[in-house]
Amino acid sequence: MKISFVIPAYNEEASISACVRSIQAELARTPLDAEIIVVDNASKDRTGEIARGIPGVRVVQEPRKGLPFARQAGFRASLGDLIANIDADTLLPPGWLSTALRCFSTENIVGLSGPYEYHDLPLRGRILTRVLEGIGFIFYLFNHYVRGKDGMVAGGNFLIRRDALEKIGGFDTSVEFWGEDVTTMRRLEKVGIVRWSWRFRILASGRRFMAEGILRRNLRDVTNYFAIMLKGKPKTFQYEDVRLPPRS
């Protein structure tokens, strides 16, 4: 089995190296046939240059800005049986791969996702996000036991079978940002089971929470989640690009 790590990156010069290194470290802990693809998504900084300088990384150019365009470009360039959609501001923790392989080997699933752990938020922010995660668990229980489907996904921590993505025609590029992950999940549910595992955590940046406010950001996420689940399209279409500050 081969796994393709696809990392969309728009102006991510401050975070792309750490993201890739975390993937390489995890592959060293759990050896597996793998490839790492960074999709330079119309960056105006040194993202592509930095990524090309990391051994073992392939850079794909996607001039059309937007997460779905970048994810689709990476998917088309990939060769793996599993496509790992990883955001450029995330870090793989030890055990990420072993958890993924265990889930895919013991369950008949087409996708696997899990929660973010915001490693760079202040203590108050980390506590608040955990409280809100607990509220999200209520939605999870409803989806799991009432709908019969897990119905939760984090787009930057989303592992998908290649053949399932091919069946649904890849990523929906008509959804620019908000809810692109939920849209993909709903389409995948038509061909198989998308599993949510609380153990399948990934370390993520809380930069959007710090820029937009934790409550405001979560309210937008929840609003767009239900809009897609009930009406098939997000409620919010405009978004701001939030980047990490360049490293000196």
DOKOLLUM-791010 format. One record per residue (C-alpha): residue in one letter; x, y, z. Coordinates in steps of 0.25 Angstrom, whole numbers, padded with zeros to 4 digits, always signed. Example, Ala and Ser with C-alpha at 12.3 -4.5 7.8 and 13.67 -1.06 7.14 Angstrom:
REM DOKOLLUM-791010
A+0049-0018+0031S+0055-0004+0029
This chain:
REM DOKOLLUM-791010
M+0000+0000+0000K+0005+0014-0004I+0001+0027+0003S+0002+0041-0004F+0003+0053+0005V-0003+0065-0002I-0001+0078+0005P-0007+0090-0001A+0001+0103+0001Y-0002+0117-0001N+0009+0127+0004E+0013+0117+0015E+0028+0119+0015A+0027+0120+0030S+0021+0106+0033I+0024+0097+0021S+0037+0092+0025A+0032+0088+0039C+0020+0081+0033V+0028+0073+0023R+0039+0069+0034S+0028+0064+0043I+0023+0055+0032Q+0037+0050+0029A+0039+0047+0044E+0026+0039+0045L+0030+0031+0032A+0043+0028+0039R+0035+0023+0051T+0026+0015+0043P+0033+0012+0029L+0023+0011+0018D+0024+0014+0003A+0020+0028+0002E+0021+0041-0006I+0020+0056-0001I+0014+0066-0011V+0014+0081-0008V+0004+0088-0016D+0009+0102-0018N-0005+0109-0019A-0001+0123-0026S+0008+0127-0015K+0015+0140-0015D+0026+0137-0005R+0037+0126-0004T+0027+0114-0002G+0031+0107-0014E+0046+0110-0013I+0046+0105+0001A+0038+0092-0002R+0047+0089-0014G+0059+0090-0005I+0054+0078+0004P+0059+0065-0001G+0048+0055-0005V+0038+0066-0007R+0031+0068-0021V+0025+0082-0024V+0013+0083-0032Q+0008+0097-0037E-0007+0101-0037P-0009+0115-0041R-0024+0115-0038K-0024+0120-0024G-0033+0112-0014L-0032+0099-0006P-0041+0090-0015F-0033+0094-0027A-0020+0091-0019R-0025+0078-0013Q-0030+0073-0027A-0017+0077-0034G-0009+0069-0023F-0019+0057-0024R-0017+0057-0040A-0002+0057-0038S-0002+0046-0027L+0001+0031-0029G-0003+0026-0015D-0015+0016-0011L-0018+0026+0000I-0018+0041-0001A-0014+0048+0012N-0019+0063+0011I-0011+0070+0021D-0011+0085+0023A+0002+0093+0022D+0001+0098+0036T-0001+0085+0043L+0009+0075+0049L+0008+0060+0049P+0009+0054+0064P+0015+0041+0067G+0006+0030+0064W-0002+0037+0053L+0001+0026+0043S+0000+0014+0052T-0014+0019+0056A-0018+0021+0041L-0013+0008+0036R-0020+0001+0048C-0033+0007+0044F-0032+0004+0029S-0028-0010+0031T-0039-0014+0041E-0050-0006+0036N-0057-0005+0022I-0056+0010+0021V-0053+0020+0009G-0049+0032+0018L-0043+0035+0032S-0042+0048+0039G-0040+0053+0053P-0039+0066+0062Y-0029+0077+0062E-0020+0079+0074Y-0017+0094+0074H-0002+0094+0079D+0001+0109+0078L-0012+0115+0085P-0010+0121+0099L-0015+0112+0111R-0029+0119+0111G-0030+0117+0096R-0027+0102+0097I-0037+0100+0109L-0048+0107+0101T-0046+0099+0088R-0046+0086+0096V-0060+0091+0102L-0065+0094+0088E-0060+0080+0084G-0068+0074+0094I-0080+0081+0089G-0076+0076+0075F-0076+0062+0081I-0091+0064+0083F-0093+0066+0068Y-0084+0054+0066L-0093+0045+0074F-0105+0050+0067N-0099+0047+0053H-0093+0033+0058Y-0106+0028+0064V-0117+0035+0057R-0112+0037+0043G-0104+0024+0044K-0092+0032+0039D-0080+0039+0046G-0083+0052+0039M-0071+0059+0044V-0058+0063+0037A-0046+0072+0038G-0041+0075+0024G-0026+0077+0028N-0026+0063+0034F-0033+0055+0024L-0029+0041+0019I-0036+0036+0007R-0036+0024-0002R-0032+0027-0016D-0042+0018-0023A-0053+0025-0015L-0048+0039-0019E-0048+0034-0033K-0062+0029-0032I-0067+0043-0028G-0059+0051-0038G-0049+0056-0028F-0051+0069-0020D-0062+0079-0023T-0055+0092-0028S-0068+0100-0028V-0067+0101-0013E-0056+0111-0010F-0053+0110+0005W-0064+0109+0015G-0069+0095+0016E-0060+0089+0005D-0057+0077+0014V-0071+0075+0018T-0075+0075+0003T-0065+0064+0001M-0069+0056+0012R-0084+0056+0008R-0080+0052-0006L-0071+0041-0001E-0082+0035+0008K-0090+0032-0005V-0079+0021-0008G-0075+0017+0006I-0072+0020+0021V-0065+0032+0025R-0060+0029+0039W-0057+0040+0050S-0047+0036+0061W-0044+0044+0073R-0030+0037+0074F-0027+0041+0060R-0022+0055+0064I-0013+0065+0057L-0005+0077+0063A-0010+0089+0056S-0008+0104+0057G-0019+0113+0064R-0015+0125+0055R-0030+0126+0050F-0035+0126+0064M-0025+0136+0068A-0028+0145+0056E-0044+0143+0056G-0047+0140+0071I-0050+0126+0076L-0065+0127+0078R-0066+0135+0065R-0058+0124+0057N-0066+0113+0063L-0079+0119+0060R-0075+0121+0045D-0071+0106+0045V-0084+0101+0051T-0093+0110+0043N-0086+0105+0030Y-0086+0091+0034F-0101+0091+0036A-0104+0099+0023I-0096+0088+0015M-0103+0077+0023L-0117+0082+0021K-0116+0090+0008G-0104+0085+0001K-0096+0098+0001P-0089+0107+0010K-0095+0120+0016T-0082+0127+0016F-0074+0130+0003Q-0064+0141+0006Y-0052+0138+0015E-0039+0144+0019D-0025+0138+0017V-0018+0137+0030R-0004+0134+0030L+0007+0131+0040P+0017+0142+0042P+0030+0140+0033R+0042+0134+0041S+0054+0143+0043
